[in-house]
Amino acid sequence: MTKEELLKNYFAKDGYVKLSGIEIAEITEEKAVVCAKVNPDHLNGNGFVQGGMLYTLADFAFAVLSNYLHPMTVTQCGQITYLRPAKTDFLTATARETARAGHNTVSEVLVQDASGAVVCICHFNGFVKDVTWEDFDKIVNQE
């Protein structure tokens, strides 16, 4: 099983991501891209995508990338800067690692609407556990 297949199996168990309609579009050594079709449940009272959906999308992009590069990484903190309201039918989040030191990884995530406009920028710091891909495979397939 490839690293990408392992990750997709691992994240298939994430009920909140599934409920939010978020899917993995691309995973490489340089980036992870996730996307979601916006539905009425994602909108706030003003008719824009709710900030929590934007944050969830960005956090998931970070999780996919960091776990692809460093198995069993968990988010320690995340910061989001909202640039404009998102009134769109489709969202994409692209994560790129910007630094790695010891057990820490830092990534920047850009969330874009269907036109490609950046609606928010996020920075995440994750803790990298000492887990090999062999161990990760056992964890994913333990059921």
Buried (B, 14 or more C-beta within 10 A) or exposed (E): EEBBEBBBEBBEEEEEBEEBBBBBBBBEEEBBBBBBEBEEEBBEEEEBBBBEBBBBBBBBBBBBBBBBBBBBBEBEEBEBEBEEBBBBEEBBBBBBBEEBEEEBBBBBBBBBBBEEEEBBBBBBBBBBEEBEEEEBBEEBEEE
